[in-house]
Amino acid sequence: MENVKVNKNVSVRTRNLVTSALLAAIICLVTGYILHIPTPNGGYAHIGDAVIYLSASILPLPYAIACSAIGAGLADLTTGAIIWVLPTLIIKPILVLCFSNKSDKIITVRNVVGAFFAGIICCVLYMFVEGLYFGNIMAAFTITAVGMIQPIGSFIAFIILGLVLDKINFKKFYSA
């Protein structure tokens, strides 16, 4: 009897680990290569954060934190945005804290509100880092209109992808 419980826990851990690795790879690809739009500050605009939001809505917190940091960090590393790797490894896991995976659905009031705040938090933290890197924090905060394109795109993509996955009952299938 006890042996069955151990096997079930191993399979849950294995499923979460494999899903985390898959989502980290998708985050890297969507962030760095799919709809990747270079920006003048050495970074780029993308909708990879939408996949981070999905991971945070599906996976337990430690797994979501790891896959967001690894996926986004690898995207910065492999696209030549090396100065952004360290901030990314810190900022992207913070975004995950805005979400919950406790519901049977991805799109919940908490996760929609979380996506809104995650976009703002991400934008503000990257602008702060940009100000530190380039020596003028105030100037970094004056280009908020350009900086908000990425969070808005990620918010919309998260809602669309989340609704599609909810329509096919992905979370019920995933937890089965």
C-alpha positions as CSV (number, residue, x, y, z in Angstrom):
1,M,0.0,0.0,0.0
2,E,2.7,2.5,0.9
3,N,4.6,1.6,-2.2
4,V,1.7,2.8,-4.4
5,K,1.8,6.2,-2.7
6,V,5.5,6.6,-3.4
7,N,5.0,5.7,-7.0
8,K,2.2,8.2,-7.3
9,N,4.3,11.0,-5.8
10,V,7.2,10.1,-8.1
11,S,4.9,10.3,-11.1
12,V,3.5,13.7,-10.0
13,R,7.1,15.0,-9.5
14,T,8.1,13.6,-12.8
15,R,5.1,15.1,-14.6
16,N,5.8,18.5,-13.0
17,L,9.5,18.3,-13.9
18,V,8.9,17.3,-17.5
19,T,6.2,20.0,-17.9
20,S,8.5,22.6,-16.4
21,A,11.3,21.6,-18.8
22,L,8.9,21.8,-21.8
23,L,7.5,25.1,-20.7
24,A,11.0,26.5,-20.1
25,A,11.9,25.5,-23.7
26,I,8.7,27.1,-25.0
27,I,9.4,30.3,-23.0
28,C,12.9,30.4,-24.5
29,L,11.6,30.0,-28.0
30,V,8.6,32.4,-27.8
31,T,10.7,35.0,-25.9
32,G,13.8,34.9,-28.1
33,Y,12.7,33.7,-31.5
34,I,9.0,33.7,-32.2
35,L,7.6,37.3,-32.6
36,H,10.9,38.6,-31.3
37,I,11.2,42.3,-31.9
38,P,14.5,43.9,-31.1
39,T,14.4,47.3,-29.2
40,P,16.9,50.1,-29.2
41,N,18.0,49.4,-25.6
42,G,19.6,46.1,-26.5
43,G,16.6,44.1,-25.3
44,Y,13.5,43.0,-27.3
45,A,9.8,42.9,-27.2
46,H,8.0,39.5,-27.1
47,I,5.1,37.5,-25.8
48,G,7.1,35.0,-23.8
49,D,5.7,36.4,-20.6
50,A,2.3,34.9,-21.7
51,V,3.9,31.4,-21.4
52,I,5.4,32.4,-18.0
53,Y,1.8,33.4,-16.9
54,L,0.5,30.0,-18.2
55,S,3.2,28.1,-16.3
56,A,2.4,30.0,-13.1
57,S,-1.3,29.1,-13.6
58,I,-0.6,25.4,-14.2
59,L,2.5,24.4,-12.2
60,P,3.2,24.4,-8.5
61,L,5.1,27.5,-7.5
62,P,8.7,26.1,-7.3
63,Y,8.4,24.6,-10.7
64,A,6.9,27.7,-12.2
65,I,9.7,29.8,-10.7
66,A,12.3,27.5,-12.1
67,C,10.9,27.3,-15.6
68,S,10.3,31.0,-15.9
69,A,13.9,31.9,-14.8
70,I,15.5,29.2,-17.0
71,G,13.4,29.8,-20.1
72,A,13.6,33.6,-20.1
73,G,17.3,33.5,-19.0
74,L,18.2,31.2,-21.8
75,A,16.4,33.4,-24.3
76,D,18.5,36.4,-23.2
77,L,21.6,34.3,-23.3
78,T,21.1,32.8,-26.7
79,T,19.9,36.0,-28.4
80,G,22.9,38.0,-27.4
81,A,21.1,40.1,-24.8
82,I,23.6,39.0,-22.2
83,I,23.4,42.1,-20.0
84,W,19.8,41.2,-19.3
85,V,20.3,37.6,-18.1
86,L,20.9,38.4,-14.5
87,P,17.9,40.8,-14.2
88,T,15.8,38.3,-16.0
89,L,16.7,35.5,-13.6
90,I,15.5,37.8,-10.8
91,I,12.5,39.5,-12.4
92,K,10.7,36.7,-14.2
93,P,10.3,34.5,-11.0
94,I,8.8,37.6,-9.3
95,L,6.1,37.7,-11.9
96,V,5.1,34.1,-11.1
97,L,4.1,35.2,-7.6
98,C,1.1,37.1,-9.0
99,F,-0.6,33.8,-10.1
100,S,-2.3,30.8,-8.6
101,N,-2.5,27.2,-9.9
102,K,-5.1,26.2,-7.3
103,S,-8.2,26.4,-9.6
104,D,-9.4,23.9,-12.2
105,K,-9.2,26.7,-14.7
106,I,-6.3,28.8,-16.0
107,I,-8.4,32.0,-16.5
108,T,-9.6,33.0,-13.1
109,V,-10.2,36.5,-11.7
110,R,-7.0,36.2,-9.6
111,N,-4.9,35.2,-12.7
112,V,-6.4,37.9,-14.9
113,V,-5.6,40.5,-12.2
114,G,-2.3,38.8,-11.6
115,A,-1.4,39.1,-15.3
116,F,-2.3,42.8,-15.2
117,F,-0.1,43.4,-12.2
118,A,2.7,41.1,-13.5
119,G,2.9,43.2,-16.6
120,I,3.3,46.4,-14.6
121,I,5.8,44.9,-12.2
122,C,7.9,43.5,-15.1
123,C,7.9,46.9,-16.9
124,V,8.8,48.9,-13.8
125,L,11.6,46.5,-12.7
126,Y,13.2,46.3,-16.2
127,M,13.0,50.1,-16.5
128,F,14.7,50.4,-13.1
129,V,17.5,48.1,-14.3
130,E,17.7,49.9,-17.6
131,G,18.2,53.2,-15.7
132,L,20.9,51.6,-13.6
133,Y,22.7,50.2,-16.6
134,F,22.6,53.4,-18.7
135,G,23.0,55.8,-15.8
136,N,19.6,57.6,-15.9
137,I,16.8,56.0,-14.0
138,M,14.4,58.9,-14.8
139,A,15.0,58.6,-18.6
140,A,14.2,54.9,-18.4
141,F,10.8,55.7,-16.9
142,T,9.9,58.2,-19.6
143,I,9.7,55.6,-22.3
144,T,6.8,53.8,-20.7
145,A,4.6,53.8,-23.8
146,V,7.1,51.6,-25.7
147,G,7.8,49.5,-22.6
148,M,4.1,48.7,-22.1
149,I,3.7,47.1,-25.6
150,Q,5.2,43.8,-24.4
151,P,3.1,43.4,-21.2
152,I,-0.1,44.3,-23.1
153,G,0.7,41.7,-25.8
154,S,1.6,39.1,-23.2
155,F,-1.6,39.9,-21.3
156,I,-3.8,39.4,-24.4
157,A,-1.9,36.2,-25.5
158,F,-2.3,34.8,-21.9
159,I,-6.0,35.4,-22.0
160,I,-6.4,33.8,-25.4
161,L,-4.2,30.8,-24.7
162,G,-5.7,30.3,-21.3
163,L,-9.3,30.4,-22.6
164,V,-8.3,27.8,-25.3
165,L,-6.7,25.5,-22.7
166,D,-9.7,26.0,-20.4
167,K,-12.1,25.1,-23.2
168,I,-10.4,21.7,-23.6
169,N,-10.2,21.2,-19.8
170,F,-6.4,21.1,-19.9
171,K,-5.9,21.4,-16.1
172,K,-8.3,18.5,-15.4
173,F,-6.4,16.4,-18.0
174,Y,-3.1,17.6,-16.6
175,S,-3.9,16.6,-13.0
176,A,-5.4,13.3,-13.9
